[in-house]
Amino acid sequence: MTIAFPTPDATILARREDILRGLSRLVAPEALIVSEDERRAFETDGLTAYRKLPLAVVLPSTTEEVAAVMRFCHENRVKVVPRGAGTSLAGGAIAQEDAIILCIAKMNRVLAVDFENRTARVEAGITNLAISQAVAHEGFFYAPDPSSQLACTIAGNIAMNSGGAHCLKYGVTTNNLLGVTLVMNDGTVVEIGGEHLDSPGYDLLGLICGSEGQLGVVTEAVVRILRAAEGARPALMGFETVEDAGACVAAIIGAGIIPVAIEYMDRPAINICEAFAHAGYPLDVEAMLIIEVEGSDAECEDMLRRIVEIAKPYRPKTLKVSQSEAESAAIWKGRKSAFGATGRISDYICMDGTIPTGQLPYVLKRIDEIVTAKGLRVANVFHAGDGNLHPLILFDINKPGEMEKAERAGEEILKLCVEVGGCLTGEHGVGIEKRDLMRCQFTEAELQQQMRVRAVFDPGWLLNPAKVFPLEGRVAA
């Protein structure tokens, strides 16, 4: 699988100096990056195998500056790639040579918090974790918690509808988003939703969340904040087979029990994360579950007792319940550090597909077969509770052909997810990575309808170009 990029617009490239002069009149000098060396920092995102040097990078500080830049680019037919922290693992923030990067990372303030109504208004460049930190003193938190939450921005979370380990109970971004300030492609600023639980009329907020920066640039967001639970306790369960672990997950969900999180690791992932975090993970099992429950001490004890009973038919070899905050922190440090810990020992591609939980045992077996057939290795670590898979396909970039083998294995895994009734993405988005697989998920008529909706917001297809939809077959509004 080789990802193609469209040919840059020669007219735009020839007009670069004029475009830079125009942009320089809209933002401060330090907010416009034009030199080649400095633009290199923005040539890729979390999908580092692919790189494109942007025409320029703009770092606005206000919604008004974003609107001015968008208006200028619309009038001059300049493509715009919105960007938060650049942590996208699907290539959602990779530039093109004839496009500017519009990075809202400077817009990172908490604007208002309403504890009584449990909402917070924030600028979209704020990191995910910073919201919880800003409200923790009153016993509140922001629920979605992607593994990159220390770095990823709310803008990117909204673009990809990100989730995280605790989305099993609390939902993903769309379930915790109440409103946005959106700058349209022509610079018009609109407010969608607001500081209330529901809005009349069409669900435009639902359309924006997960649209991958193709419909406008989000500069502010109103999010739900929740009262933190009285307590939480994670438990580790180790199993002798991946099939037993997968079947245990399906049994817990099938029994109607909703823990806060159910996370899965196979043997390679366990070894990688334990070597990094020293969390006390069992090293003599083929698969491990991290199951967290929350509530009062009595509630946690009761739920863990029921979960242990459900797990018994699947013969867990290891059972360890956290006895302290330090143990809990260590358990989650290992899981949250999985991607970085894997990067210490190998190059890898992180896939992102979603399947029905009942298909976990079969799909895990097939993933291993697919990757092994390519002569590669895989480490599985994912949100098992909602079937959101993140297989890490390991390869050596210095060995010719290995990256291509890894990409082909990833393509087969994503097709497998669709075949068993799942979908191509759970929280990483489509970006460029899965763009050419969209026809595996959708019919031509479905794709055409989606593209018509996109074209209503951006008739010139200037926003985040070459993402999500196959390059051929683009439609007008």
ABEGO torsion letter per residue (X at the ends): XBBBBBBBBAAAAAAAAAAAAAAAAABBAAABBABAAAAAAAABBABAABBBBBABBBBBABAAAAAAAAAAAAAAGBBBBBBBAGABAAGAABBBAABBBBBAAABABBABBBAAAGBBBBBAABBAAAAAAAAAAAGBBBABBBAAAAABBAAAAAAAGBBEAAAAAAEBAAAABABBBBBBAAGBBBBBEEBBABBBEBBAAAAABGAGGAAEBBABBBBBBBBBBABBBBBBBBBABAAAAAAAAAAAAAAGBBBABBBBBBAAAAAAAAAAAGAGBBAABABBBBBBBBEBAAAAAAAAAAAAAAAAAAGBABBBBBABAAAAAAAAAAAAAAAAAAAAABBBBBBBBBBBAAAAAAAAAAAAAAAAAAGBBBBBBBBAAAGBBBBBBBBBAABBGAAAAAAAAAAAAAAAAAAAGBBABAAAEAEAAAAAAAAAABBAAAAAAAAAAAAAABAAGABGBGBGBBABGBBBX
